[in-house]
Amino acid sequence: MTPSSTDLRREDAATRPPLPWWPAVFGALLTGAVAFWGLATPQYWFDEAASVSAVDRPFGSLIAMVQKVDAVHALYYVVMYPWAALFGTSELAMRTPSALALVVMSVFLTRIGMAYARRYMPERTVFVGVMVAVLGAVLPGLSWTGQEARGYAMGAMSLTIAWWFFERFREHRHTPSLVGFALFMAAGVGFSLYVAMLLPLFFARSLRWGRRNTVKVLVACLVAGSVCIPLVIVGAEQSGQVSWIDATTREVLRRMALMVFFLSPRNRFGAYNGPVEQIAPWLGLFTILVVALGLIRSRARWIMLWLLSLVLLPFVVILVAQLLGKQYFQERYLTFTAPVLVVALALGLAAIPWRPVGALGLALFTLLSFPSFLGQNGEFAKKDGYKTAAVAAAQADTVIFMDDEARGIFVAYPPDHPVKDPMLAQNKEDSATLWGQSHPGWWSWQLDETGKVSVVAFKPNPYYGAVLQHLDSIGCTITDENLESRFRVTNLKCPDTLAQPARTPVEPGT
């Protein structure tokens, strides 16, 4: 009786030597070192303050909030909720889960790279494992996620684990591996909605595995994709959240080329910003040349083509949407594709005939990436300067927040003394919003306050001057103004008592 192709595949898999674990352990240690180095130094920025706000409230308020705002981040908030309850909301506490996610991702990613090498270039299995371990730790477009209190690292981790299960199914045809694939792909979609774009490519790869196995993969993809349905429905209702995105097609193309993989999309605004931006095109050119070499010379060229399709498809979809007048591009939304590029780049380097040249290429890539590590660890690397604004405003006993978002400074960095917030109509917990709800803008220029007062605006506000003018009219004097952050913070010293009783603000024209 002639054995089936499945039997032969299983027999071949059983006779292959096991993959050594030390490259994966090395990758985890290196990734952890990069991620935890200076983890707590950068000040929070807007998105991270939103994460703090979401988890620092009763759980019922969180569930109500994601029905109004940030539904696409709901899974991350739910995962972080018990963590924040145990460890608090400091920079170290909130960013540690992301760093740990990258460590876990590194282990699975290294194993995937080694599995491909064992299949196509067995003599370089360990060599590829080491390259994946290093590249996964140093790629600027991936390493930053380990220092971000957001779900991007968890999305990359979930996709990588799902990918590992997918390769396990390809090799062993064990249905439990497909269950793992479906669960982690669903998690990936939950952490980063755009992960769903990759499901058709996983299904397409299974078309040569026989009808029965293809049907199994199809079912797994449909199960994972079903997570998209509620997210898309709720997300469509919250589409106003991305209405601020406004980039030309030319700008999107430039940012796609440079700022997804070769620059940190966020924490790169410190002292090393200039060198990092100058180096990014060279990292991109290096990657293109190495991957092209792999496609020409490597025995793994077909799997590399599939990997490139995983990387490029989301870019193509978003670009087509851009051409149709839709704005869906932000660099961080595509971070989940970075682990795939890491494996493709490692296989390309491994295709270089003389191994020392491949090692030299790896060293060069690491060296060029090093300024990004320095840049992402600076206090002002994330630019917004929430702590700077919070410290300036906390000098006051009364803070007039000119917009809801301005309260984020005290959400991220609570003052150590009670502060009056006369513009607050409903707090964030009761309103099920990120920042609470304020009284109408006209309320602000009719407030009669005493003592130390601070006026804070998150963005240019047409009422800001009127507020300062009104406070001047009741005897307040400006003591200092802080413009060293994203916020405008003006501190004033007002009389300890009012010449006339405080008035309740009245809507103009009534």
Secondary structure as GFF3:
##gff-version 3
##sequence-region A 1 510
A	DSSP	alpha_helix	5	15	.	.	.	ID=ss1
A	DSSP	alpha_helix	22	36	.	.	.	ID=ss2
A	DSSP	alpha_helix	46	55	.	.	.	ID=ss3
A	DSSP	alpha_helix	59	66	.	.	.	ID=ss4
A	DSSP	three_ten_helix	71	73	.	.	.	ID=ss5
A	DSSP	alpha_helix	74	87	.	.	.	ID=ss6
A	DSSP	alpha_helix	91	120	.	.	.	ID=ss7
A	DSSP	three_ten_helix	122	124	.	.	.	ID=ss8
A	DSSP	alpha_helix	125	138	.	.	.	ID=ss9
A	DSSP	alpha_helix	140	143	.	.	.	ID=ss10
A	DSSP	three_ten_helix	144	147	.	.	.	ID=ss11
A	DSSP	alpha_helix	152	172	.	.	.	ID=ss12
A	DSSP	alpha_helix	175	191	.	.	.	ID=ss13
A	DSSP	three_ten_helix	193	198	.	.	.	ID=ss14
A	DSSP	alpha_helix	199	205	.	.	.	ID=ss15
A	DSSP	three_ten_helix	206	208	.	.	.	ID=ss16
A	DSSP	alpha_helix	211	225	.	.	.	ID=ss17
A	DSSP	alpha_helix	228	237	.	.	.	ID=ss18
A	DSSP	three_ten_helix	239	242	.	.	.	ID=ss19
A	DSSP	alpha_helix	249	258	.	.	.	ID=ss20
A	DSSP	alpha_helix	273	297	.	.	.	ID=ss21
A	DSSP	alpha_helix	301	323	.	.	.	ID=ss22
A	DSSP	three_ten_helix	331	337	.	.	.	ID=ss23
A	DSSP	alpha_helix	338	350	.	.	.	ID=ss24
A	DSSP	alpha_helix	355	376	.	.	.	ID=ss25
A	DSSP	alpha_helix	386	393	.	.	.	ID=ss26
A	DSSP	beta_strand	398	401	.	.	.	ID=ss27
A	DSSP	three_ten_helix	404	407	.	.	.	ID=ss28
A	DSSP	alpha_helix	408	412	.	.	.	ID=ss29
A	DSSP	beta_strand	424	426	.	.	.	ID=ss30
A	DSSP	alpha_helix	428	431	.	.	.	ID=ss31
A	DSSP	beta_strand	437	438	.	.	.	ID=ss32
A	DSSP	three_ten_helix	441	446	.	.	.	ID=ss33
A	DSSP	beta_strand	451	457	.	.	.	ID=ss34
A	DSSP	alpha_helix	464	473	.	.	.	ID=ss35
A	DSSP	beta_strand	477	482	.	.	.	ID=ss36
A	DSSP	beta_strand	488	494	.	.	.	ID=ss37
###
